[in-house]
Amino acid sequence: MRNPWFARTEPRNEAGVRLFCLPYAGGSSTAYRAWSGLTPDRVQVHPLELPGRGTRWGETPIGRMPLMTEALADALSGHLDRPYALFGHSMGALIAFELTRTLRARGLPLPAHLFVSGSEAPDLPRTRRPIHAAPDSEVVEELRFLGGTPAELLEDPALMKLVLPALRADFSLLETYRYHVQAPLPVPLTVFGGDRDPLVVAGQLHRWLRQTNTAGRLEILPGEHFFLHDAVAKVLATVTEDLAPLESLPRPPAQRDVA
């Protein structure tokens, strides 16, 4: 049976490093559609499709972080036999971080690298007001402020009615998230930020680096919240550089449970 979490084909048993990519709120696997053609062959890009969008349009979206990371850990557990990395932007960054913690708690192989993009550090309190239970008009205005959603979609009530359930679930996942103190991850961490991002203060992104006890890297790129698209060449140049040492790594070791 096909694994629905993989937007395209499931990982192949070949040399290289697997890069599992998680979308931002309201986004789908299409956010990373072009990445395979922009990375070297040794980097196998695997955009992940969350329930309720894209190829999983008819499924119930997930609105709580623990449910999301447990489901993702189940989906990926059979594909961690080669070096792999996680990449997430905005909401996807937070999911990637908590997924890594879930994998550690299960004693599964950890990513050889974690990339978080366009997201405040997880231990910082959320400052924007909750929106997941607000009237439709307020959700639309929030999307307009965030940017990244086509104007023609925002102005089409029929289309918005179709996408609002997944959007509300994404906002719920973010707004109900609670950070719990744990030991730093033994995983190299690269943090991306936009120098004009109205949602994430570039000067506070260094706080992410406290979540690793090994190598950490901070890259501030030109752009607003969706610099991921505008500066994709620079993002992928950094990703490729960070993944280069992983080509010859053996199967990643499992980790012991962490209390």
N, C-alpha and C positions, 0 to 999 in steps of 0.2 A: 504493500500500500504506500502511495506517495505521501511523504511528510509535508503537510501543508505549511509548515513554518518556513520552508525554503521556496522563495518566489520562483526560482528557476530549478535547475537540477540540484540534487543533493551532492555533497562533497564527493569527489573522486579520489581513489586511492593512488595518488601520484605525488611526485616530489613537489616541494614548495611549502608555503604556509597558507593556512586558511584564514581568511579575514571575514568574520561574521559582523554584519552592519545592522544597527538598530535605528529606526526612524525617529524623527521629532514628532511632537504632538500634532495630530491631524495629518501626518504624513504616512507614506507607505513605502514599500520596497523600491518604488520608482525613484525615490530620492537618490538611489545609488545605481540607477540603471546604466549610466555611462561609465562607471568606474572600471569595469572589466577591460574596456578598450583603452584605458588610460594608465593601467598598471602593467608591470612586466608579467610574463607568463607564470613566473614562480609564485606570484601572489594570486591565490584563488579567491576572488571576491564573491561572497555569498550574502546578498541582501536578505534580511529576515522579514517575513510578512506577519504582522500581528493580526489577531482576529478582528473582524469587523471592517476590513478595508481591503483594497486591491483584489487579489484572487480569493480572499476570504470574506467577501462582502456580506454574505448571508449569516455569518457567525456572530455570536454575542461578544462584544468587546469586553476587555478586562479592565476594571477600574481600580484595582488595588495592587500595590507593588508586590507583596508576598505571593499572591496568586500568579502574577506575571512571571516572576523569576523562577518559581517552582515549575511552571509549565514550560518555560524556556529550557531549564535544566533537563527536564525530561526529554525535550525535543532534540537537544544537542548531545546528550550523553553518549550516543553511539557514534559520534563524529569527532571525538576528542583524542583520537589515536595518533594524530600528527600534530606538529607545532601549529598553534592557532592564535589569533588575536581577536579582540573585540573592539569595535568602533561604534560610538553612539553620539548623536548630536542632540542637544537640548534635552528633551525628555529621554531620548535614547541614551544619552550619556549617563543619566542617573540609573536607568535600567541596566546598562552594561556594568556599572559599578556594583549594584546590588546583586546582579547575576553572578559576578565573580565571587562575592561573599557567599552566595548560596552554593556555588560549586565547591568552595572551600569547606563549608559545613558538611557537605555530602562526601567529602574525601575524593572528589573527582579531579582529574587533571586541570590545572589552572591555565589561563591564557599566558602565553609567553610575552604578551604586551597588551596593555589596556590604553585605548585612545578615547579621551572624553573631550567633547567639543561643544561650545556655546551653552555652558551650564554653570551655575554657581556651585561652589563646593557643597557637598551634601549636608555638612553640619551647620550651614548658615540658615537662619530662619527665613521662611518665605515672606515676602513683603507685599505682594500683590493680593488683592482681596479674592476670596473664593468665587469661582464663576461656574462651577460644574452644575449647580442647581438653579442658576439664574434664568430669567426669561430668555427666549431665543434671541430677542433683539440685543440683549446685553452680551450674549456669547458672540454674536456677529460683530459687535463693536470691539470686543476684545481681540478677535481675529484680525480686524482691520488695523488695530494698533500694533499687533505683533508683526504684521507683514507676512509675506510668503504665501498668502492665499490669493488666488486670482480674483480680481475685482468682479469678473463676470459670474463667478461662483457665489460671492458674497451677495450679489444683487439678484440672484435667482432663488426665490423662496422654495420652489419645488426641489431643486438640487440640495439646498441647505437642509431641508427636512430629511433627506436621505443620509447626509453625512454627519448630522448633529449627534446621533447616538455614539459614534466612535469618538467624536470631539469631546463630548461630555465625559466619556470614560477616561480619555487622556487627561483632561483637567482634573478629574477625580483622583486619578492615580498620583498626580503631582501634588494636589492639595491635601490629600490624606496621608501622604508620605511622612514617616517619622524616622529620623536618623537615630541609630543606636550605636554607642561607642563600642568598637571592636579593635583588635590589634590591627596595625597597618598591614596591607597586603604585600606579600613577597613577589610582587609583579611590577616590572617597569611601567611607568605611567607617563604619557604625553598628554598635555593639556593645550587645547586650542581655544583662542578667544578672538573676538572682533574688536578693533579699537574704537568703534562707534556703536557698539551694541547697547541699546537702551535698556535691556533687561538684565545684562550681566556686566558688573563693574570689572573692567579689565584689571584694575589694581588689586582686586581681591582673589583673582584666579590662583595665585600662589598657594592659597589655602588648600587646594586640591592635593598639593604635593605632600601634605601630612598623611595622606591615605596610603602611602607606599613606604616600605622600609628599604627600598633599593633605588634604582635610578629614576629620576624625575626630570621632566623637560617641559618648559612653558613656551608656547609660540603664540604671539599676538599678531594677527593678520589684519590687513585693511578690510573694513566692511562693517555692516550692521549685524543684526542677529542671524541672518541667513548668509553670512560670509562663506558658509560651507559651499555654496554654489558659485558665488562670485570669485572666490579664491581657490577653486578646486585644484588647480595645478599646484599651488603651493602646499595645500593640505596633503595631496597625494605624494608630492616630493618628500615631505617629512615622513609620511607613513612608510613609503618605500625604503627610505634611508634607515628608519628604525627597525624595519623587518629584515633588512639584509643579513644580519648575523644569524637569523633563525633557520636559514635554508638547510643547514647540516645538522640541526638539533635532532636527537632521538625522540622517541615518544615521550611526551611530558609526563613526569611522575605524578601520581595521585598524592593528595595532601591529607594529613590526619585531621580529624574533626577539631574545630576550635570552639572552645566554650564561649 
